Amino acid sequence: EGTWSRPLLGVGAFILYAFLIEYAGFLITTFVFLVLWLWVIEKINWFRIMAVSVAVTVVLYLIFGYFLEVPLPAGFLE
């Protein structure tokens, strides 16, 4: 039977991401969001969670920050 806790945690993580990206920056916020998302929603092992989170964060940074030259928030890394 379905439960609403996992989807609500996922939505909460997304809302938190939207609020924190300006303060913590794109790289940190995206990485933490992906770790939480994969842990709560996908339920995969920690090595895979970390590997996917790092890879996706780097790929997104390269696409938007480097190739498309979209200014991404640096947060406190600035």
DSSP file (Angstrom, degrees, kcal/mol; ACC not computed):
  #  RESIDUE AA STRUCTURE BP1 BP2  ACC     N-H-->O    O-->H-N    N-H-->O    O-->H-N    TCO  KAPPA ALPHA  PHI   PSI    X-CA   Y-CA   Z-CA
    1    1 A E              0   0    0      0, 0.0     2,-0.1     0, 0.0     0, 0.0   0.000 360.0 360.0 360.0 144.3    0.0    0.0    0.0
    2    2 A G        -     0   0    0      2,-0.0     2,-0.3     1,-0.0     0, 0.0  -0.329 360.0-162.1 -75.0 153.4    1.2    3.5   -0.8
    3    3 A T        -     0   0    0     -2,-0.1     3,-0.2     1,-0.0    -1,-0.0  -0.965  18.9-142.2-132.3 151.7    2.3    6.1    1.7
    4    4 A W  S  > S+     0   0    0     -2,-0.3     4,-2.2     1,-0.2     5,-0.2   0.522  81.8  87.5 -90.4  -6.0    2.7    9.8    1.3
    5    5 A S  H  > S+     0   0    0      1,-0.2     4,-2.3     2,-0.2     5,-0.2   0.924  88.5  46.2 -65.4 -45.5    5.8   10.2    3.3
    6    6 A R  H  > S+     0   0    0      2,-0.2     4,-2.1     1,-0.2    -1,-0.2   0.939 114.6  45.9 -65.6 -46.9    8.4    9.6    0.6
    7    7 A P  H  > S+     0   0    0      0, 0.0     4,-2.3     0, 0.0    -1,-0.2   0.900 113.3  50.9 -62.1 -37.4    6.7   11.8   -2.0
    8    8 A L  H  X S+     0   0    0     -4,-2.2     4,-2.6     2,-0.2    -2,-0.2   0.890 108.7  51.0 -67.1 -38.0    6.3   14.6    0.6
    9    9 A L  H  X S+     0   0    0     -4,-2.3     4,-2.3    -5,-0.2    -1,-0.2   0.888 110.0  51.1 -63.6 -38.4   10.0   14.3    1.5
   10   10 A G  H  X S+     0   0    0     -4,-2.1     4,-1.9     2,-0.2    -2,-0.2   0.920 111.6  45.7 -64.0 -44.3   10.9   14.6   -2.1
   11   11 A V  H  X S+     0   0    0     -4,-2.3     4,-2.4     2,-0.2    -2,-0.2   0.905 112.3  52.1 -64.8 -41.7    8.7   17.7   -2.6
   12   12 A G  H  X S+     0   0    0     -4,-2.6     4,-2.5     1,-0.2    -2,-0.2   0.894 108.2  51.0 -61.2 -40.7   10.2   19.2    0.7
   13   13 A A  H  X S+     0   0    0     -4,-2.3     4,-2.2     2,-0.2    -1,-0.2   0.888 110.1  50.0 -64.2 -39.2   13.7   18.6   -0.6
   14   14 A F  H  X S+     0   0    0     -4,-1.9     4,-2.1     2,-0.2    -2,-0.2   0.912 111.4  47.7 -66.2 -42.6   12.9   20.4   -3.9
   15   15 A I  H  X S+     0   0    0     -4,-2.4     4,-1.8     2,-0.2    -2,-0.2   0.918 112.0  50.1 -63.7 -43.7   11.4   23.4   -2.0
   16   16 A L  H  X S+     0   0    0     -4,-2.5     4,-2.4     1,-0.2    -2,-0.2   0.895 108.6  53.6 -60.8 -40.6   14.4   23.5    0.3
   17   17 A Y  H  X S+     0   0    0     -4,-2.2     4,-1.7     1,-0.2    -2,-0.2   0.929 106.8  51.5 -57.8 -47.3   16.7   23.4   -2.8
   18   18 A A  H  < S+     0   0    0     -4,-2.1     4,-0.3     1,-0.2    -1,-0.2   0.863 114.9  42.2 -61.8 -37.1   14.9   26.4   -4.4
   19   19 A F  H  < S+     0   0    0     -4,-1.8     4,-0.3     1,-0.2     3,-0.3   0.840 118.1  43.9 -78.5 -33.8   15.3   28.4   -1.2
   20   20 A L  H  X>S+     0   0    0     -4,-2.4     4,-3.1     1,-0.2     5,-0.6   0.647  87.9  85.2 -89.3 -15.4   18.9   27.5   -0.4
   21   21 A I  H  X5S+     0   0    0     -4,-1.7     4,-1.2     1,-0.3    -1,-0.2   0.849  91.4  49.4 -60.4 -35.1   20.5   27.7   -3.9
   22   22 A E  H  45S+     0   0    0     -4,-0.3    53,-0.3    -3,-0.3    -1,-0.3   0.850 119.3  37.5 -70.1 -33.6   21.1   31.5   -3.6
   23   23 A Y  H  45S+     0   0    0     -3,-0.5    53,-1.0    -4,-0.3    -2,-0.2   0.892 128.3  29.2 -87.3 -43.6   22.8   31.1   -0.2
   24   24 A A  H  <5S-     0   0    0     -4,-3.1     4,-0.4    51,-0.3    -3,-0.2   0.653 109.3-122.8 -94.1 -16.9   24.7   27.9   -0.5
   25   25 A G     X< -     0   0    0     -4,-1.2     4,-1.9    -5,-0.6     5,-0.3  -0.061  26.1 -75.8  93.7 162.9   25.4   28.1   -4.2
   26   26 A F  H  > S+     0   0    0     47,-3.5     4,-2.6     2,-0.2     5,-0.3   0.925 122.4  49.2 -63.4 -49.0   24.6   25.8   -7.1
   27   27 A L  H  > S+     0   0    0     46,-0.3     4,-2.1     2,-0.2     5,-0.2   0.942 116.9  37.9 -62.6 -51.6   27.3   23.2   -6.6
   28   28 A I  H  > S+     0   0    0     -4,-0.4     4,-2.6     2,-0.2     5,-0.2   0.939 119.6  46.8 -66.9 -47.2   26.7   22.5   -2.9
   29   29 A T  H  X S+     0   0    0     -4,-1.9     4,-2.6     1,-0.2    -2,-0.2   0.905 113.5  48.1 -64.3 -42.1   22.9   22.7   -3.1
   30   30 A T  H  X S+     0   0    0     -4,-2.6     4,-2.5    -5,-0.3    -1,-0.2   0.923 112.8  48.3 -64.9 -44.2   22.6   20.6   -6.1
   31   31 A F  H  X S+     0   0    0     -4,-2.1     4,-2.3    -5,-0.3    -2,-0.2   0.947 114.5  44.9 -60.9 -49.3   24.9   17.9   -4.7
   32   32 A V  H  X S+     0   0    0     -4,-2.6     4,-2.6     1,-0.2     5,-0.2   0.907 112.8  52.1 -63.4 -42.0   23.0   17.8   -1.3
   33   33 A F  H  X S+     0   0    0     -4,-2.6     4,-3.0    -5,-0.2    -1,-0.2   0.930 110.5  47.7 -59.4 -46.1   19.6   17.8   -3.1
   34   34 A L  H  X S+     0   0    0     -4,-2.5     4,-2.7     2,-0.2     5,-0.3   0.894 110.7  51.4 -64.7 -39.8   20.6   14.8   -5.3
   35   35 A V  H  X S+     0   0    0     -4,-2.3     4,-2.2    -5,-0.2    -1,-0.2   0.953 114.7  43.1 -60.1 -49.3   21.9   12.9   -2.3
   36   36 A L  H  X S+     0   0    0     -4,-2.6     4,-2.8     2,-0.2     5,-0.3   0.921 114.7  50.4 -62.7 -44.0   18.7   13.4   -0.4
   37   37 A W  H  X>S+     0   0    0     -4,-3.0     4,-2.7    -5,-0.2     5,-0.9   0.936 113.6  43.5 -60.9 -49.1   16.5   12.7   -3.5
   38   38 A L  I  <>S+     0   0    0     -4,-2.7     5,-1.4     3,-0.2     6,-0.7   0.863 115.8  49.0 -67.3 -35.2   18.3    9.5   -4.3
   39   39 A W  I  <5S+     0   0    0     -4,-2.2    -2,-0.2    -5,-0.3    -1,-0.2   0.926 121.3  33.1 -69.2 -44.9   18.3    8.3   -0.7
   40   40 A V  I  <5S+     0   0    0     -4,-2.8    -2,-0.2    -5,-0.2    -3,-0.2   0.930 131.6  26.9 -79.2 -47.5   14.6    9.1    0.0
   41   41 A I  I  <5S+     0   0    0     -4,-2.7    -3,-0.2    -5,-0.3    -2,-0.1   0.917 129.6  31.9 -87.3 -46.4   13.1    8.3   -3.4
   42   42 A E  I   <S-     0   0    0     -5,-0.9    -3,-0.2    -4,-0.4    -4,-0.1   0.774  80.6-150.9 -89.9 -27.1   15.3    5.8   -5.1
   43   43 A K      < +     0   0    0     -5,-1.4     2,-0.2    -4,-0.2    -4,-0.2   0.945  38.9 151.2  55.0  54.7   16.6    3.8   -2.1
   44   44 A I        -     0   0    0     -6,-0.7    -1,-0.2     1,-0.1    -2,-0.1  -0.644  51.4 -77.2-108.0 171.2   20.0    2.8   -3.7
   45   45 A N     >  -     0   0    0     -2,-0.2     4,-2.3     1,-0.1    -1,-0.1  -0.227  40.7-112.0 -71.2 160.7   23.3    2.2   -1.9
   46   46 A W  H  > S+     0   0    0      1,-0.2     4,-2.6     2,-0.2     5,-0.2   0.845 113.5  55.0 -64.0 -38.4   25.5    5.0   -0.6
   47   47 A F  H  > S+     0   0    0      1,-0.2     4,-2.5     2,-0.2    -1,-0.2   0.939 112.4  43.8 -60.5 -45.3   28.3    4.5   -3.1
   48   48 A R  H  > S+     0   0    0      2,-0.2     4,-2.8     1,-0.2     5,-0.3   0.891 111.3  54.5 -66.6 -40.0   25.9    4.8   -6.0
   49   49 A I  H  X S+     0   0    0     -4,-2.3     4,-2.4     1,-0.2    -2,-0.2   0.942 112.8  43.0 -58.0 -48.4   24.2    7.8   -4.4
   50   50 A M  H  X S+     0   0    0     -4,-2.6     4,-2.5     2,-0.2     5,-0.2   0.913 114.8  49.4 -66.1 -43.6   27.5    9.6   -4.1
   51   51 A A  H  X S+     0   0    0     -4,-2.5     4,-2.4    -5,-0.2    -2,-0.2   0.933 114.9  43.3 -62.5 -46.9   28.7    8.7   -7.5
   52   52 A V  H  X S+     0   0    0     -4,-2.8     4,-2.9     2,-0.2     5,-0.3   0.911 113.9  51.6 -65.9 -42.3   25.5    9.7   -9.3
   53   53 A S  H  X S+     0   0    0     -4,-2.4     4,-2.1    -5,-0.3    -2,-0.2   0.919 113.1  43.7 -62.9 -44.9   25.2   12.9   -7.3
   54   54 A V  H  X S+     0   0    0     -4,-2.5     4,-2.4     2,-0.2     5,-0.2   0.941 115.9  48.3 -64.6 -46.9   28.8   14.0   -8.1
   55   55 A A  H  X S+     0   0    0     -4,-2.4     4,-2.6    -5,-0.2    -2,-0.2   0.927 114.0  44.8 -61.6 -47.3   28.4   13.1  -11.8
   56   56 A V  H  X S+     0   0    0     -4,-2.9     4,-2.7     2,-0.2     5,-0.2   0.906 113.1  51.3 -65.9 -41.2   25.1   14.8  -12.3
   57   57 A T  H  X S+     0   0    0     -4,-2.1     4,-2.3    -5,-0.3    -1,-0.2   0.926 113.0  45.2 -61.3 -45.0   26.3   17.9  -10.4
   58   58 A V  H  X S+     0   0    0     -4,-2.4     4,-2.7     2,-0.2    -2,-0.2   0.919 113.7  49.1 -65.6 -44.4   29.4   18.2  -12.5
   59   59 A V  H  X S+     0   0    0     -4,-2.6     4,-2.6    -5,-0.2    -2,-0.2   0.927 112.5  47.6 -62.6 -45.1   27.5   17.5  -15.8
   60   60 A L  H  X>S+     0   0    0     -4,-2.7     4,-2.7     1,-0.2     5,-0.5   0.907 112.3  50.1 -62.3 -41.4   24.9   20.2  -15.0
   61   61 A Y  I  X>S+     0   0    0     -4,-2.3     4,-2.0    -5,-0.2     5,-1.2   0.930 112.1  47.3 -62.1 -45.0   27.6   22.7  -14.0
   62   62 A L  I  X>S+     0   0    0     -4,-2.7     5,-2.9     3,-0.2     4,-0.6   0.917 115.6  45.2 -63.4 -43.3   29.5   22.0  -17.3
   63   63 A I  I  <>S+     0   0    0     -4,-2.6     5,-2.3     3,-0.2     6,-0.2   0.973 127.8  24.2 -64.6 -54.9   26.4   22.4  -19.4
   64   64 A F  I  <5S+     0   0    0     -4,-2.7     6,-3.6    -5,-0.2    -3,-0.2   0.919 130.9  36.2 -83.1 -44.4   24.9   25.5  -17.8
   65   65 A G  I  <<S+     0   0    0     -4,-2.0    -3,-0.2    -5,-0.5    -2,-0.1   0.856 130.5  23.2 -79.7 -35.5   27.9   27.2  -16.3
   66   66 A Y  I  <<S+     0   0    0     -5,-1.2    -3,-0.2    -4,-0.6    -4,-0.1   0.915 130.0  30.0 -98.6 -58.6   30.6   26.5  -18.9
   67   67 A F  I   <S+     0   0    0     -5,-2.9    -3,-0.2     1,-0.2    -4,-0.2   0.933 132.6  30.7 -73.5 -46.6   29.0   25.7  -22.3
   68   68 A L  S   <S-     0   0    0     -5,-2.3    -1,-0.2    -6,-0.3    -4,-0.2   0.574  97.1-137.7 -88.8  -9.5   25.8   27.8  -22.0
   69   69 A E        +     0   0    0     -6,-0.2    -4,-0.2     1,-0.2    -3,-0.1   0.835  39.2 166.4  55.4  38.4   27.5   30.5  -19.8
   70   70 A V        -     0   0    0     -6,-3.6     2,-0.6    -7,-0.1    -1,-0.2  -0.719  42.9-116.9 -79.9 127.2   24.5   30.8  -17.5
   71   71 A P        -     0   0    0      0, 0.0    -6,-0.1     0, 0.0    -1,-0.1  -0.545  35.2-162.4 -69.2 116.3   25.5   32.6  -14.3
   72   72 A L        -     0   0    0     -2,-0.6     2,-0.1    -7,-0.1   -45,-0.0  -0.788  27.4 -99.4-100.9 142.3   25.0   30.1  -11.5
   73   73 A P        -     0   0    0      0, 0.0   -47,-3.5     0, 0.0   -46,-0.3  -0.376  28.8-167.8 -62.0 131.7   24.8   31.2   -7.9
   74   74 A A    >   -     0   0    0    -49,-0.3     3,-1.7     1,-0.2   -46,-0.1   0.677  19.4-173.4 -92.2 -20.9   28.1   30.7   -6.1
   75   75 A G  G >   -     0   0    0    -53,-0.3     3,-1.4     1,-0.3   -51,-0.3  -0.331  66.4 -15.1  62.2-141.2   26.6   31.2   -2.6
   76   76 A F  G 3  S+     0   0    0    -53,-1.0    -1,-0.3     1,-0.3   -52,-0.1   0.462 126.1  77.4 -78.2   1.1   29.2   31.4    0.2
   77   77 A L  G <         0   0    0     -3,-1.7    -1,-0.3     1,-0.2    -2,-0.2   0.585 360.0 360.0 -78.8 -10.5   31.8   29.8   -2.1
   78   78 A E    <         0   0    0     -3,-1.4    -1,-0.2    -4,-0.1    -2,-0.1   0.465 360.0 360.0 -67.4 360.0   32.2   33.3   -3.7
